[in-house]
Amino acid sequence: MTRILVVDNHGQFTHLEHRVLRDMDGVETETVDNTTPPADIDADGLVLSGGPDMDDVGNCPEYLDLDVPILGICLGMQLIATELGGSVESGDYGGYADVDVEILDEDDPLLGSLAPETRVWASHADEVVDVPEGFTRTARSDICDVEAISDTDRDRYGVQWHPEVAHTEEGEAVFENFVDICE
């Protein structure tokens, strides 16, 4: 069994991230609070959930030092970017909307299988504007230049959108690809 923990950053869809993983064959999952000490994290991979407040991410910055693959979703991606040297700013488009996303790297282990494009459900209240060193921008859209990032050397990945919601067309494939990375 591949054990993937969903780190709860108090987002409205965290329970759906857990559900998608729970329903996958060969995956054991649990949701843990973002204040869980890093030493208590026992997993083959982590999902950093979305959430409303970058000031309420608990120990997530310390989790980035763990030697497991990490997928950041929305706020989770923004946290990865800011902690590792990138930057985040307020987006021009704000709330949730359907967005057509262009996949820029068909060889990317997380998103390559979705190329050339996919339709997603995303919030753009905040968005990554500078990609950290070592990362590649792997997706873009007409409203956001950085829809996804990957650092395959460190197994750090992020998506601006919410692959766990029904409005995202190939969301389950994102989780399946992440499980493959963690195995």
C-alpha positions as CSV (number, residue, x, y, z in Angstrom):
1,M,0.0,0.0,0.0
2,T,1.2,3.5,-0.8
3,R,0.5,5.8,2.2
4,I,-0.3,9.4,1.2
5,L,-1.3,11.9,3.9
6,V,-3.5,14.9,3.1
7,V,-2.3,17.9,5.1
8,D,-5.3,20.0,6.1
9,N,-4.8,23.7,5.5
10,H,-8.5,24.3,6.3
11,G,-9.6,24.5,2.7
12,Q,-13.2,23.8,1.7
13,F,-12.3,20.8,-0.5
14,T,-9.7,19.0,1.7
15,H,-12.2,16.2,2.4
16,L,-12.6,15.7,-1.3
17,E,-8.8,15.3,-1.7
18,H,-8.9,12.6,1.0
19,R,-11.9,10.9,-0.7
20,V,-10.3,10.7,-4.1
21,L,-7.2,9.0,-2.6
22,R,-9.2,6.8,-0.3
23,D,-11.1,5.4,-3.3
24,M,-8.0,4.5,-5.2
25,D,-6.8,0.9,-5.2
26,G,-3.5,0.4,-3.4
27,V,-3.6,3.7,-1.5
28,E,-3.9,4.2,2.2
29,T,-4.7,7.8,3.2
30,E,-5.4,9.9,6.2
31,T,-6.0,13.6,6.7
32,V,-3.7,15.2,9.3
33,D,-3.8,18.7,10.7
34,N,-1.1,21.1,9.5
35,T,0.2,21.4,13.1
36,T,1.3,17.7,13.1
37,P,5.0,17.6,14.0
38,P,7.2,16.7,11.0
39,A,8.7,13.8,13.1
40,D,5.2,12.3,13.3
41,I,4.7,12.3,9.5
42,D,4.9,8.7,8.2
43,A,4.0,8.6,4.6
44,D,5.2,7.8,1.0
45,G,3.8,11.2,-0.1
46,L,2.0,14.4,1.1
47,V,-0.7,16.5,-0.4
48,L,-0.7,20.0,0.9
49,S,-4.3,21.1,0.7
50,G,-5.7,24.4,-0.4
51,G,-6.9,26.8,2.3
52,P,-7.9,30.4,2.9
53,D,-4.9,31.9,4.7
54,M,-1.2,31.7,4.1
55,D,-0.7,32.7,7.7
56,D,-2.4,29.5,8.9
57,V,-0.2,26.8,7.3
58,G,1.2,25.4,10.5
59,N,4.2,23.2,9.9
60,C,3.9,23.0,6.2
61,P,7.1,24.8,5.6
62,E,9.0,22.2,7.6
63,Y,7.3,19.3,5.7
64,L,9.1,20.6,2.5
65,D,12.3,19.2,4.1
66,L,10.9,15.7,4.4
67,D,12.2,13.1,1.9
68,V,8.8,12.3,0.3
69,P,7.1,13.6,-2.8
70,I,4.8,16.5,-2.2
71,L,1.8,17.8,-4.2
72,G,0.6,21.3,-3.3
73,I,-2.9,22.2,-4.4
74,C,-3.8,26.0,-4.7
75,L,-2.6,27.4,-1.4
76,G,-0.3,24.4,-1.1
77,M,1.4,25.2,-4.4
78,Q,1.7,28.9,-3.4
79,L,3.3,27.8,-0.1
80,I,5.8,25.6,-1.9
81,A,6.6,28.5,-4.3
82,T,7.1,31.1,-1.5
83,E,9.0,28.9,0.8
84,L,11.5,27.8,-1.9
85,G,12.2,31.2,-3.4
86,G,9.4,32.1,-5.7
87,S,6.7,34.7,-5.2
88,V,2.9,34.9,-5.0
89,E,0.7,38.0,-5.7
90,S,-3.0,38.7,-5.9
91,G,-4.5,37.5,-9.2
92,D,-6.5,39.6,-11.6
93,Y,-9.5,37.2,-11.8
94,G,-10.3,36.4,-8.2
95,G,-12.9,33.7,-7.5
96,Y,-13.6,30.2,-8.8
97,A,-14.1,29.6,-12.5
98,D,-13.7,26.9,-15.2
99,V,-10.3,27.4,-16.9
100,D,-8.7,25.8,-20.0
101,V,-5.2,25.0,-19.0
102,E,-2.4,24.3,-21.5
103,I,0.1,21.6,-20.4
104,L,3.6,22.8,-21.3
105,D,5.6,19.6,-20.7
106,E,4.2,16.3,-22.0
107,D,7.0,14.4,-20.2
108,D,6.1,15.8,-16.8
109,P,5.3,12.9,-14.5
110,L,2.4,14.7,-12.8
111,L,0.7,16.5,-15.7
112,G,2.2,15.1,-19.0
113,S,-0.6,12.6,-19.5
114,L,-3.1,15.5,-19.6
115,A,-1.4,17.2,-22.6
116,P,-2.0,19.2,-24.6
117,E,-4.8,20.8,-22.5
118,T,-7.4,20.2,-19.9
119,R,-10.3,22.0,-18.3
120,V,-10.1,22.7,-14.6
121,W,-11.8,24.4,-11.7
122,A,-9.6,27.0,-10.2
123,S,-9.4,30.1,-7.9
124,H,-7.1,32.8,-8.9
125,A,-7.4,35.1,-5.9
126,D,-3.7,34.6,-5.4
127,E,-1.2,33.0,-7.9
128,V,2.4,32.2,-8.3
129,V,4.2,34.9,-10.4
130,D,7.8,33.8,-9.9
131,V,8.7,30.1,-10.1
132,P,11.4,29.0,-7.6
133,E,14.8,28.0,-8.7
134,G,14.8,24.3,-9.8
135,F,11.2,24.3,-10.8
136,T,9.7,24.3,-14.2
137,R,6.4,25.9,-15.1
138,T,4.3,23.0,-16.5
139,A,1.0,24.6,-17.2
140,R,-0.5,28.0,-18.1
141,S,-3.8,29.5,-19.0
142,D,-5.1,32.7,-20.5
143,I,-5.7,34.1,-17.1
144,C,-2.7,32.8,-15.2
145,D,0.8,32.4,-16.5
146,V,1.7,29.8,-13.8
147,E,-1.0,27.2,-13.4
148,A,1.4,24.4,-12.3
149,I,5.0,23.8,-11.3
150,S,7.3,20.8,-11.0
151,D,10.7,20.1,-9.6
152,T,11.2,16.4,-10.5
153,D,14.7,16.3,-8.9
154,R,13.1,17.0,-5.4
155,D,9.6,15.5,-6.3
156,R,7.9,18.8,-5.5
157,Y,4.8,19.6,-7.5
158,G,2.0,22.1,-7.5
159,V,-1.2,23.0,-9.3
160,Q,-3.2,26.2,-9.0
161,W,-6.5,24.3,-9.6
162,H,-8.5,21.8,-7.6
163,P,-8.1,18.3,-9.2
164,E,-10.4,16.9,-6.4
165,V,-13.6,18.6,-7.6
166,A,-16.0,17.2,-10.2
167,H,-15.7,20.4,-12.3
168,T,-12.1,19.4,-13.1
169,E,-12.2,17.1,-16.1
170,E,-9.1,15.0,-15.5
171,G,-8.6,15.6,-11.8
172,E,-8.4,11.9,-10.8
173,A,-5.6,11.4,-13.3
174,V,-3.5,14.1,-11.4
175,F,-3.9,12.0,-8.2
176,E,-3.2,8.7,-10.1
177,N,0.0,10.3,-11.5
178,F,1.0,11.5,-8.0
179,V,0.5,8.1,-6.5
180,D,2.8,6.7,-9.3
181,I,5.4,9.2,-8.3
182,C,5.1,8.1,-4.6
183,E,5.4,4.4,-5.3
